[in-house]
Amino acid sequence: MNVTRTELAEGVYLTYLPARKFKTSLLSAQFVTPLRQETAAAYALLPAVLRRGTVSCPDMGSLSARLDKLYGARIDYTIRKKGENQCVGFVASLIDDSYAPVGEKLLEPVAALLGELICDPATERGRFVPAYFDSEKTNLIDAIRSLINDKRDYADARLLREMCAGEPYGVPRLGDEAGVEKVQLQKLFSQYKDLIASARLELFYCGSARQERVERALQAAFATLPRKTVRDIALVREHPAREEVLRITDEMDVTQGKLGMGFSCGSSDTAALLMGNTLFGGSSNSKLFLNVREKLSLCYYASSLYHRQKGIITVSSGIEFADYQRAYDEILAQLAAVRNGDLEDWELDGARSTLLNAYASMGDSQGKLENFYLGQAATGQSESPEELAEQVRNVTAERIFAAMETVKLDTVYFLQGKEAAE
């Protein structure tokens, strides 16, 4: 895939992903802004409010009718965290022009509606419509509160917040409930105007249209986008390794314990750490899955995740309360096995194959492609999936062991039941 990235206006970039095998086209507009505790909740609220209506389609009903006329095109709002930046905006899905009836062109009207959602939202007396603001504020609070219902996700989030406390990476993508409560209608409108004027805007297109046509459509759609001095994106700061391991324990009414472990990585060899993490706990053939879960039955689930954009590794596991120490010790033992090269050839081959298949299959999904390239743009990286695959293909066992030798335990989080604590 011949991917190109061009600057259409000051701080406005288009990543063009040509693809003819899809029956749909994808169009995405994402504002990238440094993630901060003070603004995370407000920026998470913004796209939901903007999605409620525009000047020409002032409510959800008229907006849906417009999309229906575009053969069921969809525009969904998104809130993502990439590195230490918050990415908020919209992703549109539409019938690719090569499949549209009687040669009808859908790219231009969908791009225009996308631009209208951002540049010309529905307003009342120089601010957002109060009913829309109140409704979406309630929805965001409900979404934040609901995170506790999935204890696995909750524990994983708590681990990151504690491990990266004081760092932007520890701020949740939706902010927190207290932050949402503080958001005021007039202030949000001011923040909206500041965001669209000064934040980097990353545009993505995946489909069969020629690049020149896509550029013209998007330049017309965002012709009224105000631009002033564009803020730089936040480059990821290395997590400072602790001298002593931080240990946090929470108590809740749960029947299954959640053990999370965070590790700092002292190596910049991304390909080696990708392979090392896959061997450790990043696949169904990993040490954690085959030994801690399957062979020893110490965990209901056990996996690890390499946060490539931050350079840390986290482990997520579900255990019986009484098995805490055994599971903790065994997870560290499996990490030591990877460090020491205690591996079979099939394990190395399997880990390499897992990563190569993941990169190869990325081109089969427009959503995965957009998400990958947004992550690259938001963190100042430029490798393509093919280039990362080539790095993984060439990484040696010695490099893997050397990189994993720098992986040190940093933070331990345990969610236990109230009865177990008594």
BASE-915157 format. One record per residue (C-alpha): residue number from 1; x, y, z. Coordinates in nm, 3 decimals, decimal comma, padded with zeros to 5 digits. Layout:
<recs>
<rec num="NUM" east="X" north="Y" up="Z"/>
...
</recs>
This chain:
<recs>
<rec num="1" east="00,000" north="00,000" up="00,000"/>
<rec num="2" east="00,149" north="00,331" up="-00,112"/>
<rec num="3" east="00,062" north="00,546" up="00,190"/>
<rec num="4" east="00,122" north="00,920" up="00,168"/>
<rec num="5" east="00,090" north="01,198" up="00,424"/>
<rec num="6" east="00,056" north="01,559" up="00,311"/>
<rec num="7" east="-00,011" north="01,891" up="00,485"/>
<rec num="8" east="-00,329" north="02,049" up="00,348"/>
<rec num="9" east="-00,317" north="02,361" up="00,566"/>
<rec num="10" east="-00,138" north="02,480" up="00,876"/>
<rec num="11" east="-00,143" north="02,188" up="01,117"/>
<rec num="12" east="-00,389" north="01,991" up="00,899"/>
<rec num="13" east="-00,253" north="01,661" up="00,761"/>
<rec num="14" east="-00,405" north="01,400" up="00,531"/>
<rec num="15" east="-00,293" north="01,038" up="00,545"/>
<rec num="16" east="-00,405" north="00,877" up="00,220"/>
<rec num="17" east="-00,451" north="00,499" up="00,230"/>
<rec num="18" east="-00,540" north="00,381" up="-00,122"/>
<rec num="19" east="-00,745" north="00,060" up="-00,128"/>
<rec num="20" east="-00,975" north="-00,087" up="-00,391"/>
<rec num="21" east="-01,073" north="-00,412" up="-00,220"/>
<rec num="22" east="-01,329" north="-00,257" up="00,017"/>
<rec num="23" east="-01,691" north="-00,183" up="-00,069"/>
<rec num="24" east="-01,682" north="00,112" up="00,168"/>
<rec num="25" east="-01,460" north="00,414" up="00,214"/>
<rec num="26" east="-01,343" north="00,546" up="00,549"/>
<rec num="27" east="-01,300" north="00,914" up="00,625"/>
<rec num="28" east="-01,166" north="01,027" up="00,961"/>
<rec num="29" east="-01,100" north="01,365" up="01,124"/>
<rec num="30" east="-00,913" north="01,362" up="01,455"/>
<rec num="31" east="-00,787" north="01,652" up="01,666"/>
<rec num="32" east="-00,469" north="01,558" up="01,850"/>
<rec num="33" east="-00,399" north="01,750" up="02,170"/>
<rec num="34" east="-00,175" north="01,688" up="02,473"/>
<rec num="35" east="-00,355" north="01,476" up="02,732"/>
<rec num="36" east="-00,405" north="01,670" up="03,054"/>
<rec num="37" east="-00,609" north="01,598" up="03,364"/>
<rec num="38" east="-00,760" north="01,948" up="03,355"/>
<rec num="39" east="-00,898" north="01,917" up="03,000"/>
<rec num="40" east="-00,945" north="01,543" up="02,939"/>
<rec num="41" east="-01,312" north="01,535" up="03,046"/>
<rec num="42" east="-01,408" north="01,847" up="02,849"/>
<rec num="43" east="-01,242" north="01,723" up="02,530"/>
<rec num="44" east="-01,405" north="01,381" up="02,576"/>
<rec num="45" east="-01,743" north="01,554" up="02,599"/>
<rec num="46" east="-01,692" north="01,771" up="02,290"/>
<rec num="47" east="-01,740" north="01,522" up="02,004"/>
<rec num="48" east="-02,055" north="01,381" up="02,164"/>
<rec num="49" east="-02,207" north="01,730" up="02,180"/>
<rec num="50" east="-02,094" north="01,814" up="01,826"/>
<rec num="51" east="-02,252" north="01,491" up="01,695"/>
<rec num="52" east="-02,597" north="01,609" up="01,811"/>
<rec num="53" east="-02,645" north="01,851" up="01,521"/>
<rec num="54" east="-02,519" north="02,115" up="01,281"/>
<rec num="55" east="-02,646" north="02,446" up="01,147"/>
<rec num="56" east="-02,822" north="02,277" up="00,855"/>
<rec num="57" east="-02,916" north="01,961" up="01,050"/>
<rec num="58" east="-02,991" north="02,100" up="01,397"/>
<rec num="59" east="-03,100" north="01,773" up="01,559"/>
<rec num="60" east="-03,037" north="01,399" up="01,546"/>
<rec num="61" east="-03,346" north="01,340" up="01,332"/>
<rec num="62" east="-03,242" north="01,571" up="01,050"/>
<rec num="63" east="-02,882" north="01,452" up="01,073"/>
<rec num="64" east="-02,994" north="01,089" up="01,040"/>
<rec num="65" east="-03,214" north="01,184" up="00,743"/>
<rec num="66" east="-02,914" north="01,345" up="00,571"/>
<rec num="67" east="-02,707" north="01,030" up="00,625"/>
<rec num="68" east="-02,990" north="00,811" up="00,499"/>
<rec num="69" east="-02,991" north="01,009" up="00,173"/>
<rec num="70" east="-02,621" north="00,928" up="00,146"/>
<rec num="71" east="-02,710" north="00,557" up="00,128"/>
<rec num="72" east="-02,677" north="00,491" up="00,496"/>
<rec num="73" east="-02,343" north="00,658" up="00,556"/>
<rec num="74" east="-02,237" north="00,661" up="00,923"/>
<rec num="75" east="-02,046" north="00,917" up="01,124"/>
<rec num="76" east="-01,943" north="00,814" up="01,476"/>
<rec num="77" east="-01,751" north="01,017" up="01,730"/>
<rec num="78" east="-01,432" north="00,877" up="01,882"/>
<rec num="79" east="-01,219" north="00,949" up="02,190"/>
<rec num="80" east="-00,881" north="00,779" up="02,199"/>
<rec num="81" east="-00,552" north="00,800" up="02,386"/>
<rec num="82" east="-00,239" north="00,768" up="02,174"/>
<rec num="83" east="00,082" north="00,796" up="02,367"/>
<rec num="84" east="00,039" north="01,106" up="02,582"/>
<rec num="85" east="-00,210" north="01,272" up="02,349"/>
<rec num="86" east="-00,589" north="01,270" up="02,344"/>
<rec num="87" east="-00,745" north="01,220" up="02,002"/>
<rec num="88" east="-01,106" north="01,332" up="01,956"/>
<rec num="89" east="-01,309" north="01,353" up="01,641"/>
<rec num="90" east="-01,520" north="01,155" up="01,397"/>
<rec num="91" east="-01,492" north="00,850" up="01,173"/>
<rec num="92" east="-01,724" north="00,824" up="00,871"/>
<rec num="93" east="-01,805" north="00,510" up="00,676"/>
<rec num="94" east="-01,968" north="00,539" up="00,333"/>
<rec num="95" east="-02,026" north="00,330" up="00,023"/>
<rec num="96" east="-01,716" north="00,346" up="-00,194"/>
<rec num="97" east="-01,785" north="00,540" up="-00,512"/>
<rec num="98" east="-01,705" north="00,236" up="-00,724"/>
<rec num="99" east="-02,012" north="00,066" up="-00,570"/>
<rec num="100" east="-02,245" north="00,366" up="-00,555"/>
<rec num="101" east="-02,559" north="00,362" up="-00,775"/>
<rec num="102" east="-02,541" north="00,515" up="-01,124"/>
<rec num="103" east="-02,201" north="00,669" up="-01,067"/>
<rec num="104" east="-02,312" north="00,889" up="-00,778"/>
<rec num="105" east="-02,029" north="01,053" up="-00,586"/>
<rec num="106" east="-02,057" north="01,023" up="-00,207"/>
<rec num="107" east="-01,712" north="01,135" up="-00,095"/>
<rec num="108" east="-01,777" north="01,508" up="-00,134"/>
<rec num="109" east="-02,115" north="01,528" up="00,048"/>
<rec num="110" east="-01,994" north="01,307" up="00,335"/>
<rec num="111" east="-01,674" north="01,513" up="00,367"/>
<rec num="112" east="-01,887" north="01,829" up="00,368"/>
<rec num="113" east="-02,107" north="01,693" up="00,647"/>
<rec num="114" east="-01,798" north="01,592" up="00,845"/>
<rec num="115" east="-01,664" north="01,945" up="00,810"/>
<rec num="116" east="-01,998" north="02,089" up="00,913"/>
<rec num="117" east="-02,009" north="01,880" up="01,231"/>
<rec num="118" east="-01,676" north="02,030" up="01,332"/>
<rec num="119" east="-01,693" north="02,385" up="01,197"/>
<rec num="120" east="-02,067" north="02,463" up="01,211"/>
<rec num="121" east="-02,228" north="02,286" up="01,508"/>
<rec num="122" east="-02,580" north="02,354" up="01,628"/>
<rec num="123" east="-02,574" north="02,646" up="01,872"/>
<rec num="124" east="-02,812" north="02,858" up="02,074"/>
<rec num="125" east="-02,728" north="03,215" up="02,181"/>
<rec num="126" east="-02,361" north="03,176" up="02,098"/>
<rec num="127" east="-02,304" north="02,849" up="02,281"/>
<rec num="128" east="-02,391" north="02,482" up="02,250"/>
<rec num="129" east="-02,756" north="02,387" up="02,280"/>
<rec num="130" east="-02,809" north="02,344" up="02,658"/>
<rec num="131" east="-03,026" north="02,032" up="02,619"/>
<rec num="132" east="-02,755" north="01,861" up="02,412"/>
<rec num="133" east="-02,485" north="01,961" up="02,659"/>
<rec num="134" east="-02,678" north="01,835" up="02,963"/>
<rec num="135" east="-02,771" north="01,507" up="02,796"/>
<rec num="136" east="-02,420" north="01,424" up="02,678"/>
<rec num="137" east="-02,268" north="01,529" up="03,009"/>
<rec num="138" east="-02,495" north="01,276" up="03,182"/>
<rec num="139" east="-02,403" north="01,011" up="02,924"/>
<rec num="140" east="-02,031" north="01,068" up="02,980"/>
<rec num="141" east="-02,066" north="01,041" up="03,358"/>
<rec num="142" east="-02,262" north="00,718" up="03,310"/>
<rec num="143" east="-01,990" north="00,583" up="03,079"/>
<rec num="144" east="-01,717" north="00,660" up="03,332"/>
<rec num="145" east="-01,916" north="00,504" up="03,615"/>
<rec num="146" east="-01,986" north="00,191" up="03,409"/>
<rec num="147" east="-01,614" north="00,116" up="03,379"/>
<rec num="148" east="-01,623" north="-00,034" up="03,726"/>
<rec num="149" east="-01,869" north="-00,299" up="03,607"/>
<rec num="150" east="-01,595" north="-00,477" up="03,413"/>
<rec num="151" east="-01,350" north="-00,554" up="03,690"/>
<rec num="152" east="-01,078" north="-00,668" up="03,451"/>
<rec num="153" east="-01,079" north="-00,340" up="03,260"/>
<rec num="154" east="-01,115" north="-00,148" up="03,587"/>
<rec num="155" east="-00,810" north="-00,318" up="03,739"/>
<rec num="156" east="-00,604" north="-00,262" up="03,423"/>
<rec num="157" east="-00,697" north="00,107" up="03,427"/>
<rec num="158" east="-00,618" north="00,141" up="03,798"/>
<rec num="159" east="-00,276" north="-00,014" up="03,743"/>
<rec num="160" east="-00,193" north="00,238" up="03,471"/>
<rec num="161" east="-00,320" north="00,533" up="03,675"/>
<rec num="162" east="-00,106" north="00,434" up="03,974"/>
<rec num="163" east="00,200" north="00,338" up="03,773"/>
<rec num="164" east="00,193" north="00,658" up="03,567"/>
<rec num="165" east="00,055" north="00,893" up="03,833"/>
<rec num="166" east="00,169" north="01,246" up="03,757"/>
<rec num="167" east="00,236" north="01,155" up="03,393"/>
<rec num="168" east="-00,007" north="01,226" up="03,107"/>
<rec num="169" east="-00,012" north="00,855" up="03,022"/>
<rec num="170" east="-00,188" north="00,789" up="03,350"/>
<rec num="171" east="-00,483" north="01,015" up="03,261"/>
<rec num="172" east="-00,789" north="00,817" up="03,136"/>
<rec num="173" east="-00,904" north="00,898" up="02,783"/>
<rec num="174" east="-01,249" north="01,001" up="02,915"/>
<rec num="175" east="-01,115" north="01,199" up="03,209"/>
<rec num="176" east="-01,284" north="01,133" up="03,542"/>
<rec num="177" east="-01,625" north="01,197" up="03,695"/>
<rec num="178" east="-01,506" north="01,497" up="03,895"/>
<rec num="179" east="-01,366" north="01,654" up="03,580"/>
<rec num="180" east="-01,694" north="01,608" up="03,393"/>
<rec num="181" east="-01,892" north="01,760" up="03,679"/>
<rec num="182" east="-01,678" north="02,075" up="03,656"/>
<rec num="183" east="-01,742" north="02,129" up="03,284"/>
<rec num="184" east="-01,964" north="02,434" up="03,223"/>
<rec num="185" east="-02,157" north="02,510" up="02,906"/>
<rec num="186" east="-01,998" north="02,843" up="02,816"/>
<rec num="187" east="-01,650" north="02,722" up="02,909"/>
<rec num="188" east="-01,690" north="02,413" up="02,690"/>
<rec num="189" east="-01,776" north="02,630" up="02,391"/>
<rec num="190" east="-01,460" north="02,836" up="02,450"/>
<rec num="191" east="-01,255" north="02,517" up="02,474"/>
<rec num="192" east="-01,412" north="02,392" up="02,152"/>
<rec num="193" east="-01,311" north="02,708" up="01,966"/>
<rec num="194" east="-00,958" north="02,684" up="02,104"/>
<rec num="195" east="-00,928" north="02,316" up="02,011"/>
<rec num="196" east="-01,032" north="02,351" up="01,647"/>
<rec num="197" east="-00,812" north="02,659" up="01,605"/>
<rec num="198" east="-00,492" north="02,538" up="01,767"/>
<rec num="199" east="-00,484" north="02,156" up="01,782"/>
<rec num="200" east="-00,331" north="01,946" up="01,508"/>
<rec num="201" east="-00,597" north="01,794" up="01,281"/>
<rec num="202" east="-00,519" north="01,453" up="01,136"/>
<rec num="203" east="-00,736" north="01,346" up="00,842"/>
<rec num="204" east="-00,745" north="00,992" up="00,703"/>
<rec num="205" east="-00,897" north="00,846" up="00,390"/>
<rec num="206" east="-00,908" north="00,479" up="00,292"/>
<rec num="207" east="-01,081" north="00,392" up="-00,032"/>
<rec num="208" east="-01,056" north="00,397" up="-00,411"/>
<rec num="209" east="-01,081" north="00,773" up="-00,483"/>
<rec num="210" east="-00,773" north="00,943" up="-00,625"/>
<rec num="211" east="-00,565" north="01,144" up="-00,379"/>
<rec num="212" east="-00,615" north="01,474" up="-00,563"/>
<rec num="213" east="-00,992" north="01,437" up="-00,537"/>
<rec num="214" east="-00,976" north="01,351" up="-00,168"/>
<rec num="215" east="-00,761" north="01,656" up="-00,103"/>
<rec num="216" east="-01,002" north="01,885" up="-00,286"/>
<rec num="217" east="-01,302" north="01,743" up="-00,099"/>
<rec num="218" east="-01,140" north="01,789" up="00,240"/>
<rec num="219" east="-01,001" north="02,135" up="00,164"/>
<rec num="220" east="-01,352" north="02,244" up="00,069"/>
<rec num="221" east="-01,506" north="02,076" up="00,375"/>
<rec num="222" east="-01,266" north="02,247" up="00,616"/>
<rec num="223" east="-01,228" north="02,578" up="00,435"/>
<rec num="224" east="-01,378" north="02,766" up="00,731"/>
<rec num="225" east="-01,169" north="02,586" up="00,994"/>
<rec num="226" east="-01,006" north="02,861" up="01,203"/>
<rec num="227" east="-00,631" north="02,828" up="01,239"/>
<rec num="228" east="-00,398" north="03,013" up="01,472"/>
<rec num="229" east="-00,068" north="02,900" up="01,621"/>
<rec num="230" east="-00,094" north="02,520" up="01,619"/>
<rec num="231" east="00,017" north="02,345" up="01,937"/>
<rec num="232" east="00,277" north="02,073" up="01,917"/>
<rec num="233" east="00,170" north="01,721" up="02,000"/>
<rec num="234" east="00,307" north="01,578" up="02,325"/>
<rec num="235" east="00,603" north="01,352" up="02,266"/>
<rec num="236" east="00,606" north="01,051" up="02,494"/>
<rec num="237" east="00,821" north="01,087" up="02,801"/>
<rec num="238" east="01,006" north="00,782" up="02,927"/>
<rec num="239" east="00,855" north="00,639" up="03,244"/>
<rec num="240" east="01,104" north="00,688" up="03,528"/>
<rec num="241" east="01,175" north="00,351" up="03,688"/>
<rec num="242" east="01,110" north="00,335" up="04,063"/>
<rec num="243" east="01,377" north="00,234" up="04,309"/>
<rec num="244" east="01,116" north="00,051" up="04,516"/>
<rec num="245" east="00,815" north="-00,132" up="04,378"/>
<rec num="246" east="00,484" north="00,052" up="04,435"/>
<rec num="247" east="00,216" north="-00,180" up="04,577"/>
<rec num="248" east="-00,153" north="-00,087" up="04,575"/>
<rec num="249" east="-00,444" north="-00,297" up="04,708"/>
<rec num="250" east="-00,815" north="-00,224" up="04,665"/>
<rec num="251" east="-01,107" north="-00,405" up="04,825"/>
<rec num="252" east="-01,444" north="-00,462" up="04,658"/>
<rec num="253" east="-01,731" north="-00,707" up="04,652"/>
<rec num="254" east="-01,563" north="-00,939" up="04,399"/>
<rec num="255" east="-01,534" north="-01,317" up="04,387"/>
<rec num="256" east="-01,219" north="-01,317" up="04,174"/>
<rec num="257" east="-00,898" north="-01,132" up="04,248"/>
<rec num="258" east="-00,736" north="-00,911" up="03,984"/>
<rec num="259" east="-00,357" north="-00,899" up="03,989"/>
<rec num="260" east="-00,195" north="-00,636" up="03,771"/>
<rec num="261" east="00,180" north="-00,581" up="03,738"/>
<rec num="262" east="00,353" north="-00,294" up="03,560"/>
<rec num="263" east="00,710" north="-00,309" up="03,432"/>
<rec num="264" east="00,940" north="-00,034" up="03,311"/>
<rec num="265" east="01,150" north="-00,105" up="03,002"/>
<rec num="266" east="01,500" north="00,034" up="02,982"/>
<rec num="267" east="01,555" north="-00,058" up="02,617"/>
<rec num="268" east="01,464" north="00,137" up="02,303"/>
<rec num="269" east="01,477" north="-00,176" up="02,085"/>
<rec num="270" east="01,108" north="-00,182" up="01,993"/>
<rec num="271" east="01,119" north="-00,494" up="01,777"/>
<rec num="272" east="01,298" north="-00,691" up="02,050"/>
<rec num="273" east="01,050" north="-00,579" up="02,315"/>
<rec num="274" east="00,758" north="-00,665" up="02,087"/>
<rec num="275" east="00,896" north="-01,015" up="02,050"/>
<rec num="276" east="00,986" north="-01,044" up="02,417"/>
<rec num="277" east="00,640" north="-00,942" up="02,529"/>
<rec num="278" east="00,475" north="-01,183" up="02,284"/>
<rec num="279" east="00,686" north="-01,464" up="02,429"/>
<rec num="280" east="00,606" north="-01,353" up="02,785"/>
<rec num="281" east="00,231" north="-01,305" up="02,769"/>
<rec num="282" east="00,124" north="-01,152" up="02,440"/>
<rec num="283" east="-00,029" north="-01,456" up="02,270"/>
<rec num="284" east="-00,204" north="-01,789" up="02,332"/>
<rec num="285" east="00,136" north="-01,960" up="02,298"/>
<rec num="286" east="00,304" north="-01,738" up="02,556"/>
<rec num="287" east="00,471" north="-01,836" up="02,881"/>
<rec num="288" east="00,194" north="-01,683" up="03,092"/>
<rec num="289" east="-00,086" north="-01,855" up="02,903"/>
<rec num="290" east="00,068" north="-02,200" up="02,869"/>
<rec num="291" east="00,231" north="-02,222" up="03,213"/>
<rec num="292" east="00,061" north="-01,992" up="03,463"/>
<rec num="293" east="-00,290" north="-02,042" up="03,325"/>
<rec num="294" east="-00,295" north="-02,383" up="03,154"/>
<rec num="295" east="-00,028" north="-02,596" up="03,323"/>
<rec num="296" east="-00,043" north="-02,461" up="03,681"/>
<rec num="297" east="-00,406" north="-02,334" up="03,677"/>
<rec num="298" east="-00,308" north="-02,033" up="03,886"/>
<rec num="299" east="-00,505" north="-01,782" up="03,680"/>
<rec num="300" east="-00,840" north="-01,765" up="03,507"/>
<rec num="301" east="-00,664" north="-01,547" up="03,254"/>
<rec num="302" east="-00,312" north="-01,410" up="03,226"/>
<rec num="303" east="-00,168" north="-01,189" up="02,954"/>
<rec num="304" east="00,079" north="-00,908" up="02,903"/>
<rec num="305" east="00,068" north="-00,596" up="02,689"/>
<rec num="306" east="00,360" north="-00,395" up="02,555"/>
<rec num="307" east="00,266" north="-00,028" up="02,541"/>
<rec num="308" east="00,487" north="00,054" up="02,243"/>
<rec num="309" east="00,406" north="00,423" up="02,253"/>
<rec num="310" east="00,514" north="00,451" up="02,617"/>
<rec num="311" east="00,773" north="00,176" up="02,654"/>
<rec num="312" east="00,618" north="-00,017" up="02,943"/>
<rec num="313" east="00,473" north="-00,365" up="02,986"/>
<rec num="314" east="00,165" north="-00,447" up="03,193"/>
<rec num="315" east="00,036" north="-00,786" up="03,306"/>
<rec num="316" east="-00,333" north="-00,857" up="03,361"/>
<rec num="317" east="-00,453" north="-01,167" up="03,548"/>
<rec num="318" east="-00,754" north="-01,303" up="03,731"/>
<rec num="319" east="-00,682" north="-01,526" up="04,030"/>
<rec num="320" east="-00,822" north="-01,683" up="04,345"/>
<rec num="321" east="-00,744" north="-01,462" up="04,644"/>
<rec num="322" east="-00,547" north="-01,740" up="04,814"/>
<rec num="323" east="-00,326" north="-01,786" up="04,506"/>
<rec num="324" east="-00,190" north="-01,430" up="04,508"/>
<rec num="325" east="00,166" north="-01,510" up="04,612"/>
<rec num="326" east="00,200" north="-01,821" up="04,395"/>
<rec num="327" east="00,066" north="-01,638" up="04,091"/>
<rec num="328" east="00,286" north="-01,335" up="04,160"/>
<rec num="329" east="00,598" north="-01,551" up="04,193"/>
<rec num="330" east="00,519" north="-01,757" up="03,884"/>
<rec num="331" east="00,457" north="-01,452" up="03,665"/>
<rec num="332" east="00,802" north="-01,321" up="03,761"/>
<rec num="333" east="00,949" north="-01,667" up="03,700"/>
<rec num="334" east="00,812" north="-01,672" up="03,345"/>
<rec num="335" east="00,958" north="-01,326" up="03,281"/>
<rec num="336" east="01,294" north="-01,455" up="03,405"/>
<rec num="337" east="01,265" north="-01,751" up="03,167"/>
<rec num="338" east="01,231" north="-01,515" up="02,872"/>
<rec num="339" east="01,520" north="-01,300" up="02,996"/>
<rec num="340" east="01,744" north="-01,606" up="03,036"/>
<rec num="341" east="01,657" north="-01,754" up="02,698"/>
<rec num="342" east="01,481" north="-02,055" up="02,848"/>
<rec num="343" east="01,284" north="-02,106" up="02,528"/>
<rec num="344" east="01,216" north="-02,370" up="02,265"/>
<rec num="345" east="01,262" north="-02,291" up="01,897"/>
<rec num="346" east="00,887" north="-02,326" up="01,838"/>
<rec num="347" east="00,822" north="-02,052" up="02,094"/>
<rec num="348" east="01,040" north="-01,804" up="01,905"/>
<rec num="349" east="00,892" north="-01,907" up="01,572"/>
<rec num="350" east="00,539" north="-01,883" up="01,711"/>
<rec num="351" east="00,591" north="-01,537" up="01,860"/>
<rec num="352" east="00,741" north="-01,408" up="01,537"/>
<rec num="353" east="00,456" north="-01,559" up="01,337"/>
<rec num="354" east="00,195" north="-01,402" up="01,568"/>
<rec num="355" east="00,335" north="-01,053" up="01,516"/>
<rec num="356" east="00,388" north="-01,093" up="01,142"/>
<rec num="357" east="00,031" north="-01,218" up="01,097"/>
<rec num="358" east="-00,101" north="-00,922" up="01,296"/>
<rec num="359" east="00,082" north="-00,674" up="01,073"/>
<rec num="360" east="-00,013" north="-00,860" up="00,755"/>
<rec num="361" east="-00,384" north="-00,869" up="00,845"/>
<rec num="362" east="-00,395" north="-00,498" up="00,929"/>
<rec num="363" east="-00,458" north="-00,421" up="00,563"/>
<rec num="364" east="-00,780" north="-00,623" up="00,578"/>
<rec num="365" east="-00,951" north="-00,367" up="00,801"/>
<rec num="366" east="-00,996" north="00,001" up="00,727"/>
<rec num="367" east="-01,057" north="00,066" up="01,096"/>
<rec num="368" east="-00,732" north="-00,102" up="01,200"/>
<rec num="369" east="-00,538" north="00,092" up="00,937"/>
<rec num="370" east="-00,684" north="00,425" up="01,049"/>
<rec num="371" east="-00,620" north="00,344" up="01,416"/>
<rec num="372" east="-00,260" north="00,238" up="01,346"/>
<rec num="373" east="-00,172" north="00,545" up="01,141"/>
<rec num="374" east="-00,342" north="00,775" up="01,391"/>
<rec num="375" east="-00,119" north="00,624" up="01,659"/>
<rec num="376" east="00,187" north="00,685" up="01,443"/>
<rec num="377" east="00,091" north="01,045" up="01,365"/>
<rec num="378" east="-00,003" north="01,123" up="01,726"/>
<rec num="379" east="00,330" north="00,998" up="01,859"/>
<rec num="380" east="00,561" north="01,131" up="01,590"/>
<rec num="381" east="00,643" north="00,790" up="01,442"/>
<rec num="382" east="00,652" north="00,700" up="01,075"/>
<rec num="383" east="00,704" north="00,324" up="01,034"/>
<rec num="384" east="00,447" north="00,139" up="00,827"/>
<rec num="385" east="00,312" north="-00,204" up="00,930"/>
<rec num="386" east="00,537" north="-00,353" up="00,661"/>
<rec num="387" east="00,844" north="-00,181" up="00,805"/>
<rec num="388" east="00,762" north="-00,295" up="01,158"/>
<rec num="389" east="00,710" north="-00,647" up="01,028"/>
<rec num="390" east="01,053" north="-00,636" up="00,865"/>
<rec num="391" east="01,208" north="-00,527" up="01,194"/>
<rec num="392" east="01,038" north="-00,817" up="01,374"/>
<rec num="393" east="01,149" north="-01,056" up="01,100"/>
<rec num="394" east="01,513" north="-00,958" up="01,149"/>
<rec num="395" east="01,532" north="-00,934" up="01,528"/>
<rec num="396" east="01,765" north="-01,189" up="01,682"/>
<rec num="397" east="01,720" north="-01,397" up="01,996"/>
<rec num="398" east="02,017" north="-01,221" up="02,154"/>
<rec num="399" east="01,854" north="-00,881" up="02,106"/>
<rec num="400" east="01,532" north="-01,010" up="02,260"/>
<rec num="401" east="01,708" north="-01,137" up="02,571"/>
<rec num="402" east="01,911" north="-00,816" up="02,606"/>
<rec num="403" east="01,597" north="-00,599" up="02,577"/>
<rec num="404" east="01,399" north="-00,810" up="02,824"/>
<rec num="405" east="01,687" north="-00,792" up="03,071"/>
<rec num="406" east="01,599" north="-00,421" up="03,112"/>
<rec num="407" east="01,236" north="-00,498" up="03,206"/>
<rec num="408" east="01,196" north="-00,426" up="03,578"/>
<rec num="409" east="00,897" north="-00,459" up="03,809"/>
<rec num="410" east="00,761" north="-00,112" up="03,886"/>
<rec num="411" east="00,404" north="-00,134" up="04,021"/>
<rec num="412" east="00,178" north="-00,408" up="04,159"/>
<rec num="413" east="-00,199" north="-00,363" up="04,182"/>
<rec num="414" east="-00,429" north="-00,615" up="04,352"/>
<rec num="415" east="-00,806" north="-00,601" up="04,362"/>
<rec num="416" east="-00,928" north="-00,836" up="04,634"/>
<rec num="417" east="-01,262" north="-00,921" up="04,791"/>
<rec num="418" east="-01,369" north="-00,766" up="05,119"/>
<rec num="419" east="-01,402" north="-01,105" up="05,282"/>
<rec num="420" east="-01,048" north="-01,199" up="05,182"/>
<rec num="421" east="-00,915" north="-00,885" up="05,350"/>
<rec num="422" east="-01,078" north="-00,968" up="05,683"/>
</recs>
